[in-house]
Amino acid sequence: MRRGVRRLRERDGGVEIVGEAAGGGEAAELIRREKPDLAFFDVQMPGGDGCGALGKLEPARTPAVVFVTADDELGAGLRGECGRLPVETV
């Protein structure tokens, strides 16, 4: 899934990819270090889900987040809230 998302992001020359993480803990650390404006999270990741990874971040330093999943049921489960963050599904 990461390769497909990467290809979509690379189409826009104005997007700089600052890193990729294999799991939730690594993603949270990468966000703390790189301070991106936008983060793409898979709903299911090794080492915790996307909501769990976001919960490890300070609210003031949390970037805009796009959740990605190929599982319709998991995506529907994100409606409402992800911890302290409101979630909208498309």
C-alpha positions as CSV (number, residue, x, y, z in Angstrom):
1,M,0.0,0.0,0.0
2,R,2.9,2.4,0.8
3,R,4.1,2.2,-2.8
4,G,0.7,3.1,-4.2
5,V,0.4,6.1,-1.9
6,R,3.9,7.2,-2.7
7,R,3.2,7.2,-6.4
8,L,0.1,9.3,-5.9
9,R,2.0,11.8,-3.8
10,E,4.9,12.0,-6.2
11,R,2.6,13.2,-9.1
12,D,2.5,16.6,-7.5
13,G,5.9,18.2,-7.8
14,G,5.2,20.4,-4.8
15,V,5.1,17.5,-2.4
16,E,8.3,16.6,-0.6
17,I,8.3,13.1,1.0
18,V,10.3,13.4,4.2
19,G,10.1,9.8,5.3
20,E,8.2,6.5,5.5
21,A,7.6,4.4,8.6
22,A,7.0,0.6,8.9
23,G,4.9,0.9,12.0
24,G,3.0,3.1,14.4
25,G,5.8,3.9,16.9
26,E,8.2,4.6,14.1
27,A,5.6,6.9,12.4
28,A,5.1,8.9,15.6
29,E,8.9,9.4,16.0
30,L,9.3,10.4,12.4
31,I,6.6,13.0,12.8
32,R,8.2,14.4,15.9
33,R,11.6,14.7,14.2
34,E,10.5,15.9,10.7
35,K,7.4,18.0,11.6
36,P,5.5,17.4,8.4
37,D,2.4,19.4,7.4
38,L,0.6,16.2,6.3
39,A,0.9,12.5,7.2
40,F,-0.6,9.5,5.5
41,F,-1.5,6.6,7.9
42,D,-2.6,3.1,7.2
43,V,-5.4,2.2,9.6
44,Q,-3.7,-1.1,10.4
45,M,0.0,-0.8,11.0
46,P,2.5,-3.1,12.8
47,G,3.2,-1.7,16.3
48,G,-0.2,-0.1,16.7
49,D,-2.9,1.4,14.6
50,G,-2.9,5.0,13.1
51,C,-5.0,6.3,16.0
52,G,-2.6,4.9,18.5
53,A,0.4,6.5,16.7
54,L,-1.4,9.9,16.8
55,G,-2.1,9.5,20.5
56,K,1.7,9.5,21.1
57,L,2.0,13.0,19.6
58,E,1.5,16.4,21.3
59,P,-1.8,17.9,20.0
60,A,-0.1,21.1,19.0
61,R,2.4,19.2,16.8
62,T,0.0,16.8,15.1
63,P,0.0,17.3,11.3
64,A,-3.1,17.0,9.1
65,V,-3.6,13.3,8.7
66,V,-5.1,11.2,5.8
67,F,-6.0,7.6,6.9
68,V,-5.7,5.0,4.2
69,T,-7.2,1.5,4.2
70,A,-8.3,-1.1,1.8
71,D,-10.7,-2.5,4.4
72,D,-14.2,-1.0,4.2
73,E,-15.1,-2.1,7.7
74,L,-12.0,-0.6,9.3
75,G,-12.6,2.6,7.5
76,A,-16.2,2.8,8.7
77,G,-14.9,2.2,12.2
78,L,-13.0,5.5,12.1
79,R,-16.1,7.6,11.7
80,G,-16.5,9.9,14.7
81,E,-13.2,10.2,16.5
82,C,-9.7,8.8,16.7
83,G,-8.8,9.6,20.3
84,R,-8.8,13.3,20.6
85,L,-9.1,14.0,16.8
86,P,-12.3,14.3,14.9
87,V,-12.4,12.0,11.8
88,E,-14.4,12.3,8.6
89,T,-14.5,9.5,6.1
90,V,-14.8,9.9,2.4
